[in-house]
Amino acid sequence: MTTYPLSDADREIQERARRFVDDELIPWELHAEEHGGQIPEEEHRAHEAKARELGLSGMNLPKELGGGGFTTLQQVLVSEQIGRVTNALGWCVHTPAEWAPEVMTDEQIERWLKPAIRGERSECYAITEAGAGSDVDAIQATARRDGDEYVLAGEKMHVTSFNRADHIFFQAKIVGGDHAGEHAMFVVDKDTPGVRLVREPRYTHTYPDTHAIVAFDDVRVPASQLIGAEGDGMSFTYAWFRYERLMIAARCCGAAERLIEEATAFAKERVQFGQPIIENQAISHMLADSLTELWAARLMTYRLAENIDAGADVKIQHAQCSMAKLYASEMAGRVADRAVQIFGGRGYMRENVAERFWREVRVDRIWEGTSEIQREIVADQLVKRGAQALAG
Ligand SMILES: Cc1cc2nc3c(=O)[nH]c(=O)nc-3n(C[C@H](O)[C@H](O)[C@H](O)COP(=O)(O)OP(=O)(O)OC[C@H]3O[C@@H](n4cnc5c(N)ncnc54)[C@H](O)[C@@H]3O)c2cc1C
């Protein structure tokens, strides 16, 4: 399937994920697009069950907790395949917070993490606010200790999957005490009094998951729902960013591969002026550029995954995750744009795969840190560590 040297076990996992996407998910893609991202609930449940049965959901968590215990490279191989289909369907593969086992208490693991791995519960992340996007440190949400409880207050936006989730990771700044002004992360059940849906705006893509604006009106939670210690909150967010940036890079490679395959097939078959349009260099060179860029992004992403598996320095990981996300997301954007062009008028129709990906990959340059912020991170590390450490 790829020319990259993979072990038999890695290739088996890659093929397992590919078959799932091809046989179970892609056939529902058009239906989902035409029904607001929705497919019949029993089908969605069947996809979730199949993703668990295949060992894909929870692949990022240890076997002792019921996860798949996949290596980072194996997770990348799976995410890449998932990227070949719309997220409206691909998100049936759940990967609960990878950083959680090391920092959650036994009680938290039993109550939230293990059920999430089993597919009985699901989470969402409430970090971004109206005044705090790229600048996460600007959050104004607060957590005030009151006896054995914390009182949480603030308003969050872009909370992805709030409609499907039953608990929320909520980031706030501590008010009062030794850690005043520092970040802290809490796990909050969605049905806790004071958690209030403000509204669910519509976005460019057609997903069944919403990105909600959510208010926390003096939500009281037991102190045992603080994750780690006061002051630790940002470190969990950084770990989450690293994981998601790598997996976004992988999904972008999958999206690009699908688009190149579909656009090539179309260009070979579509006849204008008496010949297939691929006979025109203007068309074939767009595909050549796309394939070349995909290869570069894929090599970068796989190599980074191997570096992480080999225990690379976390700061190097952080910068390399930024580089992979930056390059792969911008690559996917260019590939999608070219694919729309190759399909011509058909590429502008909602029923066309290129049109869908063209809209969907746009956000990969925004969420989990914009391209501009990735460049800031890379440049900062370049100055501190030098080119050899980051790209040698
Ligand atoms: C569909 C979607 C889902 C999301 N899901 C979640 C979620 O589940 N949970 C969550 O907490 N958040 C979520 N987010 C938020 C996301 O992480 C932020 O949108 C992102 O980090 C950018 O923040 P912002 O939108 O406020 O843009 P801003 O920070 O306001 O940036 C606006 C522009 O200014 C640029 N800019 C800002 N600072 C600099 C700088 N220093 N140098 C150069 N340029 C700069 C940015 O690159 C951008 O082009 C989601 C966003 C979207 C669109």
The ligand as a Tripos MOL2 file, in Angstrom:
@<TRIPOS>MOLECULE
LIG
   53    58     1     0     0
SMALL
NO_CHARGES

@<TRIPOS>ATOM
      1 C1        -14.3710   23.7060   13.8670 C.3       1 LIG1
      2 C2        -13.5980   24.0880   15.0900 C.ar      1 LIG1
      3 C3        -13.5640   23.2350   16.1610 C.ar      1 LIG1
      4 C4        -12.8620   23.5910   17.3180 C.ar      1 LIG1
      5 N1        -12.9170   22.7580   18.4130 N.ar      1 LIG1
      6 C5        -12.4170   23.1830   19.5930 C.ar      1 LIG1
      7 C6        -12.6340   22.4180   20.7880 C.ar      1 LIG1
      8 O1        -13.2030   21.3280   20.7490 O.2       1 LIG1
      9 N2        -12.2060   22.9390   21.9610 N.ar      1 LIG1
     10 C7        -11.5530   24.1270   22.0430 C.ar      1 LIG1
     11 O2        -11.1910   24.5190   23.1410 O.2       1 LIG1
     12 N3        -11.3060   24.8620   20.9290 N.ar      1 LIG1
     13 C8        -11.7400   24.4220   19.7080 C.ar      1 LIG1
     14 N4        -11.5370   25.1700   18.5690 N.ar      1 LIG1
     15 C9        -10.8160   26.4410   18.6670 C.3       1 LIG1
     16 C10        -9.5110   26.4900   17.8900 C.3       1 LIG1
     17 O3         -8.4900   25.8020   18.5400 O.3       1 LIG1
     18 C11        -9.2000   27.9850   17.6520 C.3       1 LIG1
     19 O4        -10.1340   28.4540   16.6970 O.3       1 LIG1
     20 C12        -7.7880   28.2320   17.1640 C.3       1 LIG1
     21 O5         -6.8350   27.9160   18.1450 O.3       1 LIG1
     22 C13        -7.5940   29.6920   16.7290 C.3       1 LIG1
     23 O6         -8.1090   30.6000   17.6560 O.3       1 LIG1
     24 P1         -9.1210   31.7500   17.1690 P.3       1 LIG1
     25 O7        -10.1320   31.0960   16.2950 O.co2     1 LIG1
     26 O8         -9.6300   32.4680   18.3490 O.co2     1 LIG1
     27 O9         -8.2700   32.6980   16.2630 O.3       1 LIG1
     28 P2         -7.3910   33.9550   16.7550 P.3       1 LIG1
     29 O10        -6.4550   33.5250   17.8160 O.co2     1 LIG1
     30 O11        -8.2960   35.1010   17.0340 O.co2     1 LIG1
     31 O12        -6.5550   34.2650   15.4510 O.3       1 LIG1
     32 C14        -7.0890   35.0130   14.3720 C.3       1 LIG1
     33 C15        -5.9930   35.1470   13.3240 C.3       1 LIG1
     34 O13        -4.8600   35.8180   13.8880 O.3       1 LIG1
     35 C16        -3.7070   35.0220   13.7590 C.3       1 LIG1
     36 N5         -2.8260   35.2200   14.9050 N.ar      1 LIG1
     37 C17        -3.1430   35.1930   16.2200 C.ar      1 LIG1
     38 N6         -2.0460   35.3650   16.9700 N.ar      1 LIG1
     39 C18        -1.0160   35.4940   16.1080 C.ar      1 LIG1
     40 C19         0.3960   35.6680   16.2600 C.ar      1 LIG1
     41 N7          0.9690   35.7300   17.4690 N.pl3     1 LIG1
     42 N8          1.1540   35.7380   15.1460 N.ar      1 LIG1
     43 C20         0.6050   35.6570   13.9160 C.ar      1 LIG1
     44 N9         -0.7210   35.4880   13.7140 N.ar      1 LIG1
     45 C21        -1.5050   35.4000   14.8010 C.ar      1 LIG1
     46 C22        -4.2180   33.5980   13.6770 C.3       1 LIG1
     47 O14        -3.2750   32.7350   13.0650 O.3       1 LIG1
     48 C23        -5.4760   33.7950   12.8410 C.3       1 LIG1
     49 O15        -5.1150   33.8650   11.4750 O.3       1 LIG1
     50 C24       -12.1700   24.8120   17.3770 C.ar      1 LIG1
     51 C25       -12.1940   25.6700   16.2730 C.ar      1 LIG1
     52 C26       -12.8940   25.3200   15.1310 C.ar      1 LIG1
     53 C27       -12.9210   26.2640   13.9670 C.3       1 LIG1
@<TRIPOS>BOND
     1     1     2 1
     2     2     3 ar
     3     2    52 ar
     4     3     4 ar
     5     4     5 ar
     6     4    50 ar
     7     5     6 ar
     8     6     7 ar
     9     6    13 1
    10     7     8 2
    11     7     9 ar
    12     9    10 ar
    13    10    11 2
    14    10    12 ar
    15    12    13 ar
    16    13    14 ar
    17    14    15 1
    18    14    50 ar
    19    15    16 1
    20    16    17 1
    21    16    18 1
    22    18    19 1
    23    18    20 1
    24    20    21 1
    25    20    22 1
    26    22    23 1
    27    23    24 1
    28    24    25 2
    29    24    26 1
    30    24    27 1
    31    27    28 1
    32    28    29 2
    33    28    30 1
    34    28    31 1
    35    31    32 1
    36    32    33 1
    37    33    34 1
    38    33    48 1
    39    34    35 1
    40    35    36 1
    41    35    46 1
    42    36    37 ar
    43    36    45 ar
    44    37    38 ar
    45    38    39 ar
    46    39    40 ar
    47    39    45 ar
    48    40    41 1
    49    40    42 ar
    50    42    43 ar
    51    43    44 ar
    52    44    45 ar
    53    46    47 1
    54    46    48 1
    55    48    49 1
    56    50    51 ar
    57    51    52 ar
    58    52    53 1
@<TRIPOS>SUBSTRUCTURE
     1 LIG1         1 GROUP 0 **** ****
